[in-house]
Amino acid sequence: MDTFPSVSFYENYLLQDAPVLVIDIDDSGIIQKLNSHAKQILGDEALGRSIFDIIVDFGNSLTLESLLQNSLKEKMLDLSTPRGLPETFYFRSIKTREGPRLLGRRHFEDEALYFEQIVDINKDLAVLTRRLSQQNAELDRLNQLKTQFVAMAAHDLRSPTASIQSCSTFLLESLKDALDSEHLAVLEGIVNESESMLKLITSFLNTATIESGHIELKLTKVSIEPTIEQSIDTCLSKARDKNITIEWDNEFKLPFIEMDRGKIKEVITNLLMNSIQHSYAGSSVSVSAHMDGSAVKIVISDQGVGVPEEVKSTLFKAFSSGKTKKTDNESSTGLGLAISKTIVEKHGGEIGLVSEDGVGTSFFFTLPLTQSKIIKNEHS
């Protein structure tokens, strides 16, 4: 003889395993019990709340009486869920010994439609991703062509421009006592314009070097002190123009470093010129070098305008350093710090700054004593 499951079996199934929402409420609409599926959809925090707190009633017309009447007819309700978006269910109401019970199910046709829409969206995203990758590859190719063109054009222009600058300077120095003021002014104009053009061409070449990321180092084991002193000599004229003193603290005896002397001189000169441009007339710029672990650390400090906090993160990017305020409105391409960063990192070192707006700035960079970091940097 067949036996039928007990009422408790069905009750346990509804509360534990059934893929439907079971929501028990009291006569005032307060949620008293949720089955496992309802807890997954609504969360445990729905317990003790009014049923109308979780029903999204767009027309603001639903009452407890209308919710519970006509138990044979399904009512479409939107429920607020922890996911943030309302979800649609179809509910019937029944009466139990404990009070009203709401039984809700999803509309499977709606779910199938949503699934199809999600699949279509994913397909569209995959197509867009492929197109974006292709466009990025094309942009990289065009950018490389642009960099090569700029480098070639600048390289071809530099030699004749340097010749014009050199010859006009020679003529100016040789004939300045023999020329009248009008001809002298013309010759001085040629010298000044050719110098400006040469600086611009050099900036184009530097830009191409930064963008390509290709800087060749000619490493020799040397002392860094003479390189620092040569950089100071290079900047003395500009410092004197603003009555700025350059102080060189060389009390520490430093070991030899494997480095590209010309490139490191360029770094120190760039940092010194930057400090002079941002320093007030009559102030001083200090240069020091000391050991920092297994590296030599060079620090260049000024008493100038400082670097605003919002500029610091982009200061070592190309054309960014030109945005900082100079004390004498000096012109700048904004490439010096970017080039310095590339050179220092190529040596396996680090570059940075400490600055307080309106007080001054200390630029620093490190150079490792051993070549292992340099070799590792090359391989990377």
DRENVO-128623 format. One record per residue (C-alpha): x negated, z negated, y negated; residue in one letter; residue number from 1. Coordinates in nm, 2 decimals, padded with zeros to 4 digits. Layout:
N
R   east     up  north res   n
R      X      Z      Y   a NUM
...
***
This chain:
380
R   east     up  north res   n
R  00.00  00.00  00.00   m   1
R -00.14  00.11 -00.34   d   2
R -00.20 -00.16 -00.60   t   3
R -00.18 -00.09 -00.97   f   4
R -00.43 -00.23 -01.23   p   5
R -00.31 -00.54 -01.41   s   6
R -00.22 -00.56 -01.77   v   7
R -00.54 -00.74 -01.85   s   8
R -00.74 -00.45 -01.70   f   9
R -00.58 -00.21 -01.96   y  10
R -00.63 -00.46 -02.24   e  11
R -00.99 -00.50 -02.15   n  12
R -01.04 -00.12 -02.14   y  13
R -00.88 -00.08 -02.48   l  14
R -01.10 -00.35 -02.63   l  15
R -01.43 -00.26 -02.47   q  16
R -01.45  00.10 -02.35   d  17
R -01.17  00.31 -02.49   a  18
R -01.28  00.58 -02.74   p  19
R -01.00  00.49 -02.98   v  20
R -00.97  00.25 -03.28   l  21
R -00.78 -00.07 -03.20   v  22
R -00.71 -00.27 -03.51   i  23
R -00.50 -00.59 -03.48   d  24
R -00.35 -00.72 -03.80   i  25
R -00.13 -01.01 -03.90   d  26
R  00.21 -00.99 -04.07   d  27
R  00.03 -00.97 -04.42   s  28
R -00.20 -00.69 -04.32   g  29
R -00.52 -00.90 -04.26   i  30
R -00.75 -00.76 -03.99   i  31
R -00.77 -01.01 -03.70   q  32
R -00.94 -00.82 -03.42   k  33
R -01.13 -00.49 -03.37   l  34
R -01.22 -00.33 -03.05   n  35
R -01.58 -00.21 -02.98   s  36
R -01.52  00.15 -03.10   h  37
R -01.36  00.02 -03.42   a  38
R -01.66 -00.20 -03.49   k  39
R -01.89  00.09 -03.45   q  40
R -01.69  00.29 -03.71   i  41
R -01.59  00.02 -03.95   l  42
R -01.85 -00.24 -03.90   g  43
R -01.80 -00.61 -03.82   d  44
R -01.75 -00.68 -04.20   e  45
R -01.40 -00.53 -04.18   a  46
R -01.28 -00.84 -03.99   l  47
R -01.08 -01.07 -04.22   g  48
R -01.02 -00.80 -04.48   r  49
R -00.69 -00.64 -04.57   s  50
R -00.61 -00.32 -04.39   i  51
R -00.56 -00.16 -04.73   f  52
R -00.93 -00.24 -04.82   d  53
R -01.04  00.01 -04.56   i  54
R -00.76  00.27 -04.60   i  55
R -00.84  00.53 -04.86   v  56
R -00.49  00.57 -05.02   d  57
R -00.53  00.87 -05.25   f  58
R -00.17  00.86 -05.36   g  59
R -00.16  00.48 -05.39   n  60
R  00.18  00.49 -05.22   s  61
R  00.12  00.33 -04.87   l  62
R  00.28  00.00 -04.80   t  63
R  00.26 -00.23 -04.49   l  64
R  00.62 -00.15 -04.41   e  65
R  00.56  00.23 -04.42   s  66
R  00.24  00.19 -04.22   l  67
R  00.42  00.00 -03.93   l  68
R  00.75  00.19 -03.92   q  69
R  00.83  00.47 -03.68   n  70
R  00.57  00.39 -03.42   s  71
R  00.62  00.72 -03.23   l  72
R  00.50  00.93 -03.52   k  73
R  00.13  00.96 -03.59   e  74
R  00.01  00.90 -03.94   k  75
R -00.30  01.06 -04.08   m  76
R -00.52  00.80 -04.26   l  77
R -00.86  00.82 -04.42   d  78
R -01.07  00.51 -04.36   l  79
R -01.37  00.39 -04.57   s  80
R -01.68  00.35 -04.35   t  81
R -02.03  00.21 -04.41   p  82
R -02.16  00.56 -04.39   r  83
R -02.02  00.61 -04.74   g  84
R -01.78  00.90 -04.68   l  85
R -01.41  00.86 -04.57   p  86
R -01.33  00.96 -04.21   e  87
R -00.99  01.09 -04.09   t  88
R -00.80  00.93 -03.80   f  89
R -00.45  00.97 -03.66   y  90
R -00.27  00.63 -03.61   f  91
R  00.03  00.49 -03.43   r  92
R  00.15  00.14 -03.46   s  93
R  00.28 -00.09 -03.18   i  94
R  00.39 -00.45 -03.16   k  95
R  00.21 -00.70 -02.94   t  96
R  00.27 -01.07 -02.88   r  97
R -00.01 -01.15 -03.13   e  98
R  00.13 -00.92 -03.40   g  99
R  00.10 -00.55 -03.52   p 100
R -00.16 -00.33 -03.36   r 101
R -00.29  00.01 -03.49   l 102
R -00.42  00.26 -03.25   l 103
R -00.63  00.54 -03.41   g 104
R -00.79  00.86 -03.27   r 105
R -00.99  01.13 -03.42   r 106
R -00.85  01.48 -03.45   h 107
R -01.06  01.67 -03.20   f 108
R -00.99  02.01 -03.36   e 109
R -01.12  01.87 -03.69   d 110
R -01.43  01.75 -03.51   e 111
R -01.49  02.08 -03.35   a 112
R -01.46  02.25 -03.69   l 113
R -01.70  02.00 -03.85   y 114
R -01.95  02.06 -03.57   f 115
R -01.93  02.44 -03.62   e 116
R -01.98  02.40 -04.00   q 117
R -02.29  02.18 -03.94   i 118
R -02.43  02.43 -03.70   v 119
R -02.38  02.71 -03.96   d 120
R -02.55  02.50 -04.23   i 121
R -02.85  02.43 -04.00   n 122
R -02.88  02.80 -03.94   k 123
R -02.87  02.88 -04.31   d 124
R -03.13  02.60 -04.37   l 125
R -03.36  02.75 -04.11   a 126
R -03.33  03.10 -04.27   v 127
R -03.40  02.95 -04.62   l 128
R -03.70  02.76 -04.48   t 129
R -03.85  03.08 -04.33   r 130
R -03.80  03.26 -04.66   r 131
R -03.96  02.98 -04.85   l 132
R -04.26  02.98 -04.63   s 133
R -04.30  03.35 -04.67   q 134
R -04.27  03.33 -05.04   q 135
R -04.52  03.04 -05.06   n 136
R -04.77  03.25 -04.85   a 137
R -04.72  03.54 -05.09   e 138
R -04.77  03.31 -05.39   l 139
R -05.10  03.18 -05.24   d 140
R -05.22  03.54 -05.18   r 141
R -05.13  03.64 -05.54   l 142
R -05.30  03.32 -05.67   n 143
R -05.62  03.40 -05.49   q 144
R -05.62  03.76 -05.62   l 145
R -05.56  03.62 -05.98   k 146
R -05.85  03.37 -05.93   t 147
R -06.08  03.65 -05.81   q 148
R -05.98  03.88 -06.10   f 149
R -06.04  03.61 -06.36   v 150
R -06.38  03.53 -06.21   a 151
R -06.49  03.89 -06.19   m 152
R -06.37  03.97 -06.55   a 153
R -06.53  03.65 -06.69   a 154
R -06.86  03.72 -06.50   h 155
R -06.87  04.08 -06.63   d 156
R -06.80  03.97 -06.99   l 157
R -07.05  03.68 -07.00   r 158
R -07.38  03.88 -07.00   s 159
R -07.29  04.11 -07.29   p 160
R -07.14  03.83 -07.49   t 161
R -07.45  03.61 -07.43   a 162
R -07.66  03.91 -07.55   s 163
R -07.46  03.94 -07.87   i 164
R -07.48  03.57 -07.93   q 165
R -07.85  03.56 -07.87   s 166
R -07.93  03.87 -08.08   c 167
R -07.71  03.77 -08.37   s 168
R -07.87  03.42 -08.37   t 169
R -08.22  03.58 -08.37   f 170
R -08.12  03.81 -08.66   l 171
R -07.97  03.52 -08.86   l 172
R -08.28  03.31 -08.82   e 173
R -08.52  03.60 -08.90   s 174
R -08.33  03.75 -09.19   l 175
R -08.15  03.46 -09.36   k 176
R -08.40  03.46 -09.65   d 177
R -08.37  03.84 -09.69   a 178
R -07.99  03.88 -09.69   l 179
R -07.75  03.83 -09.97   d 180
R -07.46  03.58 -09.93   s 181
R -07.21  03.85 -09.82   e 182
R -07.42  03.99 -09.54   h 183
R -07.53  03.64 -09.44   l 184
R -07.16  03.53 -09.41   a 185
R -07.09  03.83 -09.18   v 186
R -07.39  03.75 -08.96   l 187
R -07.29  03.39 -08.94   e 188
R -06.94  03.49 -08.84   g 189
R -07.08  03.71 -08.56   i 190
R -07.28  03.41 -08.43   v 191
R -06.99  03.17 -08.45   n 192
R -06.74  03.40 -08.29   e 193
R -06.98  03.50 -08.01   s 194
R -07.04  03.13 -07.94   e 195
R -06.67  03.07 -07.92   s 196
R -06.62  03.37 -07.69   m 197
R -06.90  03.25 -07.47   l 198
R -06.74  02.91 -07.44   k 199
R -06.40  03.07 -07.35   l 200
R -06.56  03.29 -07.09   i 201
R -06.73  02.99 -06.94   t 202
R -06.40  02.81 -06.93   s 203
R -06.25  03.10 -06.74   f 204
R -06.53  03.08 -06.49   l 205
R -06.49  02.71 -06.45   n 206
R -06.11  02.75 -06.40   t 207
R -06.18  03.00 -06.12   a 208
R -06.43  02.77 -05.96   t 209
R -06.18  02.47 -05.96   i 210
R -05.90  02.68 -05.82   e 211
R -06.11  02.83 -05.54   s 212
R -06.26  02.48 -05.46   g 213
R -06.59  02.65 -05.38   h 214
R -06.89  02.49 -05.55   i 215
R -07.23  02.53 -05.39   e 216
R -07.47  02.24 -05.41   l 217
R -07.85  02.28 -05.43   k 218
R -07.96  01.94 -05.31   l 219
R -08.29  01.78 -05.38   t 220
R -08.40  01.42 -05.35   k 221
R -08.46  01.30 -05.71   v 222
R -08.43  01.01 -05.95   s 223
R -08.11  01.01 -06.15   i 224
R -08.26  00.85 -06.46   e 225
R -08.42  01.17 -06.60   p 226
R -08.09  01.35 -06.55   t 227
R -07.90  01.09 -06.75   i 228
R -08.16  01.10 -07.03   e 229
R -08.14  01.48 -07.04   q 230
R -07.76  01.46 -07.07   s 231
R -07.79  01.20 -07.35   i 232
R -08.03  01.44 -07.53   d 233
R -07.78  01.72 -07.50   t 234
R -07.51  01.51 -07.66   c 235
R -07.72  01.35 -07.94   l 236
R -07.64  01.61 -08.20   s 237
R -07.26  01.58 -08.15   k 238
R -07.30  01.19 -08.16   a 239
R -07.50  01.20 -08.48   r 240
R -07.23  01.42 -08.65   d 241
R -06.99  01.13 -08.60   k 242
R -07.25  00.85 -08.66   n 243
R -07.21  00.74 -08.30   i 244
R -07.49  00.55 -08.12   t 245
R -07.55  00.63 -07.75   i 246
R -07.69  00.32 -07.57   e 247
R -07.87  00.37 -07.24   w 248
R -07.91  00.06 -07.02   d 249
R -08.18  00.15 -06.77   n 250
R -08.30 -00.19 -06.66   e 251
R -08.22 -00.14 -06.30   f 252
R -08.47  00.05 -06.08   k 253
R -08.27  00.30 -05.87   l 254
R -08.37  00.47 -05.55   p 255
R -08.38  00.85 -05.52   f 256
R -08.06  01.04 -05.45   i 257
R -08.00  01.37 -05.27   e 258
R -07.80  01.56 -05.54   m 259
R -07.77  01.88 -05.73   d 260
R -07.94  01.79 -06.05   r 261
R -07.78  02.06 -06.26   g 262
R -07.43  01.98 -06.14   k 263
R -07.47  01.61 -06.19   i 264
R -07.61  01.67 -06.54   k 265
R -07.30  01.87 -06.61   e 266
R -07.08  01.57 -06.50   v 267
R -07.27  01.32 -06.71   i 268
R -07.26  01.55 -07.01   t 269
R -06.89  01.62 -06.97   n 270
R -06.82  01.24 -06.96   l 271
R -07.04  01.17 -07.25   l 272
R -06.89  01.45 -07.47   m 273
R -06.54  01.32 -07.37   n 274
R -06.63  00.97 -07.48   s 275
R -06.78  01.09 -07.81   i 276
R -06.47  01.30 -07.89   q 277
R -06.25  01.00 -07.83   h 278
R -06.47  00.75 -08.02   s 279
R -06.44  00.65 -08.38   y 280
R -06.71  00.72 -08.63   a 281
R -06.97  00.44 -08.65   g 282
R -06.90  00.31 -08.30   s 283
R -07.12  00.33 -07.99   s 284
R -07.11  00.48 -07.64   v 285
R -07.29  00.30 -07.36   s 286
R -07.44  00.45 -07.04   v 287
R -07.54  00.24 -06.74   s 288
R -07.64  00.29 -06.37   a 289
R -07.66  00.04 -06.09   h 290
R -07.63  00.01 -05.71   m 291
R -07.28 -00.03 -05.57   d 292
R -07.31 -00.09 -05.20   g 293
R -07.48  00.22 -05.05   s 294
R -07.41  00.43 -05.36   a 295
R -07.53  00.46 -05.72   v 296
R -07.26  00.40 -05.98   k 297
R -07.28  00.55 -06.33   i 298
R -07.06  00.41 -06.60   v 299
R -07.00  00.56 -06.94   i 300
R -06.80  00.34 -07.18   s 301
R -06.67  00.39 -07.53   d 302
R -06.48  00.19 -07.80   q 303
R -06.23  00.47 -07.87   g 304
R -05.86  00.54 -07.86   v 305
R -05.82  00.47 -07.49   g 306
R -05.60  00.66 -07.24   v 307
R -05.22  00.60 -07.24   p 308
R -05.09  00.48 -06.90   e 309
R -04.87  00.78 -06.85   e 310
R -05.17  01.02 -06.88   v 311
R -05.40  00.85 -06.64   k 312
R -05.26  01.00 -06.32   s 313
R -05.31  01.36 -06.44   t 314
R -05.63  01.32 -06.64   l 315
R -05.86  01.47 -06.38   f 316
R -05.64  01.78 -06.33   k 317
R -05.72  02.11 -06.50   a 318
R -05.61  02.14 -06.86   f 319
R -05.47  01.78 -06.86   s 320
R -05.76  01.60 -07.04   s 321
R -05.69  01.82 -07.35   g 322
R -05.37  01.64 -07.41   k 323
R -05.54  01.31 -07.50   t 324
R -05.60  01.23 -07.87   k 325
R -05.94  01.31 -08.02   k 326
R -06.05  01.10 -08.32   t 327
R -06.18  01.40 -08.52   d 328
R -05.93  01.67 -08.39   n 329
R -06.20  01.83 -08.18   e 330
R -06.10  02.13 -07.97   s 331
R -06.11  02.10 -07.59   s 332
R -06.02  02.33 -07.29   t 333
R -05.92  02.03 -07.08   g 334
R -06.14  02.14 -06.79   l 335
R -06.44  01.91 -06.82   g 336
R -06.30  01.61 -06.63   l 337
R -06.14  01.84 -06.36   a 338
R -06.48  02.01 -06.31   i 339
R -06.65  01.67 -06.29   s 340
R -06.41  01.55 -06.03   k 341
R -06.47  01.85 -05.81   t 342
R -06.85  01.82 -05.84   i 343
R -06.85  01.44 -05.77   v 344
R -06.62  01.47 -05.47   e 345
R -06.84  01.76 -05.34   k 346
R -07.13  01.51 -05.34   h 347
R -06.92  01.27 -05.13   g 348
R -06.86  01.04 -05.43   g 349
R -06.57  00.90 -05.62   e 350
R -06.47  00.93 -05.99   i 351
R -06.23  00.72 -06.20   g 352
R -06.17  00.53 -06.51   l 353
R -06.06  00.19 -06.66   v 354
R -05.89  00.21 -06.99   s 355
R -05.69  00.02 -07.24   e 356
R -05.49  00.21 -07.49   d 357
R -05.63  00.16 -07.84   g 358
R -05.94 -00.04 -07.71   v 359
R -06.16  00.20 -07.52   g 360
R -06.23  00.37 -07.19   t 361
R -06.50  00.33 -06.92   s 362
R -06.55  00.64 -06.69   f 363
R -06.74  00.59 -06.37   f 364
R -06.85  00.79 -06.07   f 365
R -07.05  00.71 -05.76   t 366
R -07.31  00.91 -05.56   l 367
R -07.40  00.81 -05.20   p 368
R -07.76  00.76 -05.12   l 369
R -07.74  00.93 -04.79   t 370
R -07.65  01.29 -04.71   q 371
R -07.40  01.20 -04.43   s 372
R -07.11  01.18 -04.67   k 373
R -07.20  01.51 -04.82   i 374
R -07.22  01.68 -04.48   i 375
R -06.88  01.53 -04.38   k 376
R -06.74  01.65 -04.71   n 377
R -06.86  02.00 -04.65   e 378
R -06.70  02.01 -04.30   h 379
R -06.37  01.88 -04.43   s 380
***
